[in-house]
Amino acid sequence: MLRSVCSPFLLGLLLLATLSAGCQTGTAGRTEPSATARKSRVARRATANHPRIRRVTCIYDHKPWLSLDKSGDRDPEGIEFRVFLDPGTGRGVLNEGTLHVEMYQLSRPRPGEVERTLMSDWHYATGDITTIRSRVLGDGYLLKLRWANKSTAGQEVEFVTRFEGSNGFVARSSTKSFRVPKYVS
């Protein structure tokens, strides 16, 4: 019995104490968040929507080559592969940022030595790239790249893919080396 009487009584006292402090209207007494606080809140929201990418995984087919010239010869002029951005869950996600792909020509001037020379590089905003979905790997991107140097056929090349997120984080794939096929006409 005391409990049922006490609860409304305490609630009334609390309400009276709140009202006696006075009411404020408009923006009086309220502080606006600083520009820094607003930016950090926006940064937290952006980070929540676009998680930090921890690993970039590139999947290449057995024969990833593209024949892109009008003459129709069999020598490739480009490559196609899939890129998955993993925030640490083991599955790819779509994320706002830029994919940077570099292609190096490998040469071996002496036994045991390898020289890398940049042949081509590409930079694409993820919003401009075709997206794909895999049941196993998650969401990703399909890259179809044409290289600038027509004499790439028959060369040993290496690819490195890097993702630069809109939140400033950078993640890099492992390197992948190929011998680009050269067909005798």
C-alpha positions as a LaTeX table, in Angstrom:
\begin{tabular}{lrrr}
\hline
Residue & $x$ (\AA) & $y$ (\AA) & $z$ (\AA) \\
\hline
Met1 & 0.00 & 0.00 & 0.00 \\
Leu2 & 2.79 & 2.39 & 0.88 \\
Arg3 & 4.52 & 1.59 & $-2.42$ \\
Ser4 & 1.53 & 2.57 & $-4.59$ \\
Val5 & 1.11 & 5.88 & $-2.74$ \\
Cys6 & 4.82 & 6.63 & $-2.70$ \\
Ser7 & 5.44 & 6.22 & $-6.41$ \\
Pro8 & 2.97 & 8.88 & $-7.61$ \\
Phe9 & 4.11 & 11.15 & $-4.79$ \\
Leu10 & 7.80 & 10.85 & $-5.81$ \\
Leu11 & 6.90 & 11.32 & $-9.45$ \\
Gly12 & 5.02 & 14.51 & $-8.55$ \\
Leu13 & 7.98 & 15.86 & $-6.59$ \\
Leu14 & 10.33 & 15.15 & $-9.49$ \\
Leu15 & 8.00 & 16.95 & $-11.89$ \\
Leu16 & 7.69 & 19.93 & $-9.53$ \\
Ala17 & 11.49 & 20.18 & $-9.16$ \\
Thr18 & 11.91 & 20.13 & $-12.94$ \\
Leu19 & 9.27 & 22.84 & $-13.51$ \\
Ser20 & 10.56 & 25.10 & $-10.76$ \\
Ala21 & 13.92 & 25.30 & $-12.49$ \\
Gly22 & 12.14 & 27.21 & $-15.23$ \\
Cys23 & 11.52 & 26.55 & $-18.89$ \\
Gln24 & 13.67 & 27.82 & $-21.67$ \\
Thr25 & 12.40 & 28.41 & $-25.17$ \\
Gly26 & 14.22 & 28.77 & $-28.43$ \\
Thr27 & 17.95 & 28.23 & $-28.38$ \\
Ala28 & 18.62 & 30.00 & $-25.09$ \\
Gly29 & 20.67 & 27.76 & $-22.84$ \\
Arg30 & 21.33 & 25.28 & $-25.60$ \\
Thr31 & 24.80 & 25.11 & $-27.08$ \\
Glu32 & 25.43 & 24.31 & $-30.69$ \\
Pro33 & 28.05 & 21.63 & $-31.33$ \\
Ser34 & 31.38 & 22.96 & $-32.50$ \\
Ala35 & 32.52 & 22.43 & $-36.08$ \\
Thr36 & 35.02 & 19.84 & $-34.80$ \\
Ala37 & 32.28 & 17.93 & $-32.98$ \\
Arg38 & 30.09 & 17.98 & $-36.10$ \\
Lys39 & 32.98 & 16.72 & $-38.25$ \\
Ser40 & 33.81 & 13.91 & $-35.85$ \\
Arg41 & 30.14 & 12.87 & $-35.75$ \\
Val42 & 30.08 & 12.83 & $-39.57$ \\
Ala43 & 33.36 & 10.88 & $-39.62$ \\
Arg44 & 31.94 & 8.29 & $-37.19$ \\
Arg45 & 28.83 & 7.94 & $-39.36$ \\
Ala46 & 30.94 & 7.59 & $-42.54$ \\
Thr47 & 33.12 & 5.00 & $-40.83$ \\
Ala48 & 30.04 & 3.06 & $-39.75$ \\
Asn49 & 28.63 & 3.10 & $-43.29$ \\
His50 & 32.01 & 2.39 & $-44.90$ \\
Pro51 & 34.05 & 0.15 & $-42.65$ \\
Arg52 & 37.83 & 0.18 & $-42.67$ \\
Ile53 & 39.06 & $-2.27$ & $-45.28$ \\
Arg54 & 41.70 & $-4.61$ & $-43.87$ \\
Arg55 & 42.43 & $-6.77$ & $-46.92$ \\
Val56 & 42.12 & $-6.49$ & $-50.70$ \\
Thr57 & 41.68 & $-9.82$ & $-52.47$ \\
Cys58 & 42.08 & $-10.10$ & $-56.24$ \\
Ile59 & 40.74 & $-13.17$ & $-58.04$ \\
Tyr60 & 42.20 & $-13.89$ & $-61.48$ \\
Asp61 & 40.84 & $-16.52$ & $-63.86$ \\
His62 & 43.18 & $-19.10$ & $-65.36$ \\
Lys63 & 43.20 & $-17.06$ & $-68.56$ \\
Pro64 & 42.36 & $-13.48$ & $-67.54$ \\
Trp65 & 43.39 & $-11.89$ & $-70.85$ \\
Leu66 & 41.27 & $-9.54$ & $-72.94$ \\
Ser67 & 41.64 & $-9.10$ & $-76.70$ \\
Leu68 & 40.61 & $-5.48$ & $-77.21$ \\
Asp69 & 42.07 & $-4.48$ & $-80.58$ \\
Lys70 & 40.12 & $-4.17$ & $-83.81$ \\
Ser71 & 42.51 & $-6.39$ & $-85.77$ \\
Gly72 & 41.29 & $-9.36$ & $-83.77$ \\
Asp73 & 44.69 & $-10.98$ & $-83.20$ \\
Arg74 & 45.04 & $-13.34$ & $-80.28$ \\
Asp75 & 47.62 & $-11.26$ & $-78.37$ \\
Pro76 & 45.98 & $-9.72$ & $-75.30$ \\
Glu77 & 45.68 & $-5.98$ & $-74.82$ \\
Gly78 & 44.20 & $-6.11$ & $-71.34$ \\
Ile79 & 43.24 & $-8.12$ & $-68.29$ \\
Glu80 & 40.07 & $-8.85$ & $-66.35$ \\
Phe81 & 39.87 & $-9.74$ & $-62.66$ \\
Arg82 & 37.65 & $-9.40$ & $-59.59$ \\
Val83 & 38.45 & $-7.36$ & $-56.49$ \\
Phe84 & 36.94 & $-7.98$ & $-53.05$ \\
Leu85 & 37.35 & $-5.51$ & $-50.18$ \\
Asp86 & 37.32 & $-7.33$ & $-46.84$ \\
Pro87 & 36.77 & $-5.38$ & $-43.59$ \\
Gly88 & 37.89 & $-8.42$ & $-41.60$ \\
Thr89 & 34.74 & $-10.52$ & $-41.87$ \\
Gly90 & 36.02 & $-12.79$ & $-44.64$ \\
Arg91 & 33.43 & $-11.45$ & $-47.10$ \\
Gly92 & 33.75 & $-8.60$ & $-49.56$ \\
Val93 & 31.83 & $-5.36$ & $-49.16$ \\
Leu94 & 31.24 & $-2.39$ & $-51.43$ \\
Asn95 & 32.95 & 0.71 & $-50.11$ \\
Glu96 & 33.38 & 4.32 & $-51.13$ \\
Gly97 & 36.90 & 5.14 & $-52.28$ \\
Thr98 & 39.38 & 4.64 & $-55.11$ \\
Leu99 & 40.98 & 1.51 & $-56.54$ \\
His100 & 44.55 & 1.98 & $-57.76$ \\
Val101 & 46.04 & $-0.76$ & $-59.95$ \\
Glu102 & 49.67 & $-0.77$ & $-61.04$ \\
Met103 & 51.18 & $-3.05$ & $-63.67$ \\
Tyr104 & 54.95 & $-3.54$ & $-63.67$ \\
Gln105 & 57.13 & $-5.19$ & $-66.28$ \\
Leu106 & 59.54 & $-7.62$ & $-64.68$ \\
Ser107 & 63.00 & $-8.14$ & $-66.09$ \\
Arg108 & 65.87 & $-10.25$ & $-64.85$ \\
Pro109 & 69.18 & $-8.59$ & $-65.77$ \\
Arg110 & 71.25 & $-11.12$ & $-63.75$ \\
Pro111 & 70.39 & $-14.40$ & $-62.05$ \\
Gly112 & 68.62 & $-13.74$ & $-58.77$ \\
Glu113 & 67.84 & $-10.08$ & $-59.63$ \\
Val114 & 64.45 & $-8.70$ & $-60.58$ \\
Glu115 & 63.81 & $-5.20$ & $-61.88$ \\
Arg116 & 60.32 & $-3.73$ & $-61.86$ \\
Thr117 & 59.34 & $-0.99$ & $-64.30$ \\
Leu118 & 55.92 & 0.66 & $-64.10$ \\
Met119 & 54.10 & 0.05 & $-67.42$ \\
Ser120 & 50.53 & 1.13 & $-66.69$ \\
Asp121 & 48.48 & 2.40 & $-63.79$ \\
Trp122 & 44.75 & 2.88 & $-63.38$ \\
His123 & 42.73 & 4.85 & $-60.82$ \\
Tyr124 & 38.96 & 4.34 & $-60.57$ \\
Ala125 & 36.39 & 5.56 & $-58.07$ \\
Thr126 & 34.53 & 2.51 & $-56.78$ \\
Gly127 & 31.23 & 4.12 & $-57.80$ \\
Asp128 & 32.36 & 3.94 & $-61.45$ \\
Ile129 & 33.23 & 0.22 & $-61.46$ \\
Thr130 & 30.91 & $-2.68$ & $-62.29$ \\
Thr131 & 29.88 & $-4.45$ & $-59.08$ \\
Ile132 & 29.52 & $-8.21$ & $-58.67$ \\
Arg133 & 28.12 & $-10.55$ & $-56.03$ \\
Ser134 & 29.43 & $-13.96$ & $-55.01$ \\
Arg135 & 27.67 & $-16.29$ & $-52.57$ \\
Val136 & 31.01 & $-17.28$ & $-51.07$ \\
Leu137 & 33.13 & $-14.12$ & $-51.36$ \\
Gly138 & 30.47 & $-11.41$ & $-50.92$ \\
Asp139 & 30.25 & $-8.18$ & $-52.90$ \\
Gly140 & 33.07 & $-6.97$ & $-55.12$ \\
Tyr141 & 34.15 & $-5.21$ & $-58.28$ \\
Leu142 & 34.92 & $-6.41$ & $-61.82$ \\
Leu143 & 37.89 & $-4.68$ & $-63.42$ \\
Lys144 & 38.59 & $-4.77$ & $-67.15$ \\
Leu145 & 41.84 & $-2.96$ & $-67.82$ \\
Arg146 & 43.49 & $-2.09$ & $-71.13$ \\
Trp147 & 47.21 & $-1.47$ & $-70.99$ \\
Ala148 & 48.88 & 1.37 & $-72.82$ \\
Asn149 & 51.91 & $-0.51$ & $-74.16$ \\
Lys150 & 51.10 & $-2.69$ & $-77.19$ \\
Ser151 & 54.31 & $-4.70$ & $-76.76$ \\
Thr152 & 53.18 & $-6.24$ & $-73.46$ \\
Ala153 & 52.50 & $-9.64$ & $-75.07$ \\
Gly154 & 55.25 & $-12.10$ & $-74.20$ \\
Gln155 & 56.40 & $-10.03$ & $-71.18$ \\
Glu156 & 56.41 & $-11.03$ & $-67.54$ \\
Val157 & 54.23 & $-8.58$ & $-65.60$ \\
Glu158 & 53.15 & $-8.02$ & $-62.00$ \\
Phe159 & 49.93 & $-6.46$ & $-60.70$ \\
Val160 & 49.34 & $-4.68$ & $-57.40$ \\
Thr161 & 45.91 & $-3.39$ & $-56.38$ \\
Arg162 & 45.43 & $-0.84$ & $-53.63$ \\
Phe163 & 42.20 & 0.52 & $-52.14$ \\
Glu164 & 42.12 & 4.02 & $-50.70$ \\
Gly165 & 38.93 & 4.52 & $-48.68$ \\
Ser166 & 37.03 & 7.77 & $-48.38$ \\
Asn167 & 37.85 & 7.60 & $-44.66$ \\
Gly168 & 41.60 & 7.77 & $-45.46$ \\
Phe169 & 42.50 & 4.14 & $-44.80$ \\
Val170 & 44.61 & 2.28 & $-47.37$ \\
Ala171 & 44.74 & $-1.48$ & $-47.94$ \\
Arg172 & 46.85 & $-3.34$ & $-50.50$ \\
Ser173 & 46.55 & $-6.69$ & $-52.24$ \\
Ser174 & 49.35 & $-9.17$ & $-52.59$ \\
Thr175 & 51.23 & $-9.02$ & $-55.89$ \\
Lys176 & 50.34 & $-11.30$ & $-58.77$ \\
Ser177 & 52.81 & $-12.14$ & $-61.54$ \\
Phe178 & 51.96 & $-13.45$ & $-65.02$ \\
Arg179 & 53.64 & $-14.15$ & $-68.29$ \\
Val180 & 51.39 & $-12.45$ & $-70.85$ \\
Pro181 & 50.91 & $-14.84$ & $-73.78$ \\
Lys182 & 52.44 & $-14.05$ & $-77.16$ \\
Tyr183 & 50.97 & $-15.89$ & $-80.09$ \\
Val184 & 52.78 & $-16.46$ & $-83.36$ \\
Ser185 & 50.69 & $-15.23$ & $-86.27$ \\
\hline
\end{tabular}
